[in-house]
Amino acid sequence: MAPNKKKQICILGSTGSIGTQALQVIEEHSDLYEVYCLTANNKVELLAEQAHRFHPAAVVIANEARYDELRRLMDDMPDVKVYAGRQALDEIVEAGPINMVLTAMVGFAGLSPTIHAIKARKAIALANKETLVVAGELIRNLAAEYHAPILPVDSEHSAIFQSLVGEDANPIEKILLTASGGPFRNFSMEQLQTVTKADALRHPTWDMGAKITIDSATMMNKGFEVIEAKWLFGVKASQIQVLVHPQSIVHSAVQFHDGAVKAQLGVPDMRLPIQYAFSYPKRLTLSGDRLDLFATQKLEFFEPDLQKFRCLALAFEAIQKGGNMPCIVNAANEIVNRAFLEDRCSFLQMSDIIAETMQRCTFSAQPDYDTYVATDAEARRIAAELLTK
């Protein structure tokens, strides 16, 4: 980047939790960063509001049915290009001025624009975990081929990444991936049978969108992060240990082959990993609370209960199976997660349906992109059918 030239950032999913916090980071460091493009799926009012505030070159609404509404809201900004549709997402990330694409979309929908951004040799600030869950090997190979750096934004993967800075090629013995345990960490199986979406949406330490909050409650989110870590850091699943850490102070750690453990600690604030991805290898000032170890009475770590949180066990099973199995798990999970939020599925039924979908869906040991697309569609259909039984 040339001196005094602001880094141009495209935010895929600017109206979600990660996207809105990324805009806070950009606003705090407006001398360094500039928004080139903002995108959303449905939230046209917020997208238009963000556009008026940050004056991007372009905005994209993925849901084409909302285009006219967005266009009306943007009538007073003729210099901002307004696009709609999934293809527009794929095309906008290739725009020449863009230096970095923050993939903050939720779900399988983030895969295609991420691939287009990588092929356009853009730096990727990766917050869409499904991209690596579904197609980890494909993404890793493409990133190497097109020399596109992938900088993790998940707090856990950012913590691992930060712990590896300066370690060069020192071998990783183990990754210690922390999890809050969600709101149901101390619930019995009997109690889990009657929990509601309102219960599940009350996360004890993090403020996230509804989909990820439910995934955190089932611990599927942690299972996905295990898969991500495998591809991001080139380790085996057997080298990744999940630790339930209710305080959410140790965001994750790395154990090296000499026994040393390096960890990243801090208050729960997603702006830190977002900003680090934007500024790496530099650290910039960040407003907000600081970690007070004197006020932190204790740091606890527990093994996860794989019987209560079967989704985590299913994710490990998917890793061992390999191929398109993680894609199957992700698709089924997206269906049951939405069903739970719409009161069409109980908390424990979610893992039952995912497991059954894993059994029924066509397995491919060596999938390509077209296989992933077909697998996603088939797994969604199967999971949806199982919901009606």
Secondary structure as UniProt FT lines:
FT   TURN            3..4
FT   STRAND          7..12
FT   TURN            13..15
FT   HELIX           17..28
FT   TURN            29..32
FT   STRAND          33..40
FT   HELIX           44..54
FT   STRAND          58..61
FT   HELIX           64..66
FT   HELIX           67..73
FT   TURN            74..76
FT   TURN            78..79
FT   STRAND          81..84
FT   HELIX           86..92
FT   TURN            93..94
FT   TURN            96..97
FT   STRAND          100..103
FT   HELIX           108..110
FT   HELIX           111..119
FT   TURN            120..121
FT   STRAND          123..126
FT   HELIX           130..145
FT   TURN            146..147
FT   STRAND          150..152
FT   HELIX           155..164
FT   TURN            165..166
FT   TURN            168..169
FT   STRAND          172..179
FT   TURN            183..186
FT   HELIX           189..192
FT   TURN            193..194
FT   HELIX           197..200
FT   HELIX           210..218
FT   HELIX           220..233
FT   HELIX           237..239
FT   STRAND          240..244
FT   TURN            246..247
FT   STRAND          250..256
FT   TURN            257..258
FT   STRAND          261..265
FT   HELIX           271..279
FT   TURN            280..281
FT   TURN            293..295
FT   TURN            306..309
FT   HELIX           310..321
FT   TURN            323..324
FT   HELIX           325..341
FT   TURN            342..343
FT   HELIX           347..360
FT   HELIX           369..387
//
